[in-house]
Amino acid sequence: MKLPIERIVTPDNIRQGESFNYAREIARPFGEIDRVLSWCKTELVSEWRWQVVSTSSDRAPGRYIFYFDSDRDAAAFALFWA
């Protein structure tokens, strides 16, 4: 049985970071980005994305950029993860 495909993600329908109103870069040690993502999934109310700038290792933290549409989400993220 073949299931219908509702939407195929292609480069044309991926939202670019520049289209968001706010951006915040953070650095996190190895293994901690999952905690940040879990928080975002439960606390943020508007659309958001994240991008890996550099991956973490046992020697250096990873760098990540988070993008937000809402000033409320951007402020909450900055206060919690600053």
Secondary structure, 3 states (H helix, E strand, C coil): CCCCCCCCCCHHHCCCHHHCCEEEEEEECCCCHHHHHHHHHHHCCCCEEEEEEECCCCCCCEEEEEEECCHHHHHHHHHHHC
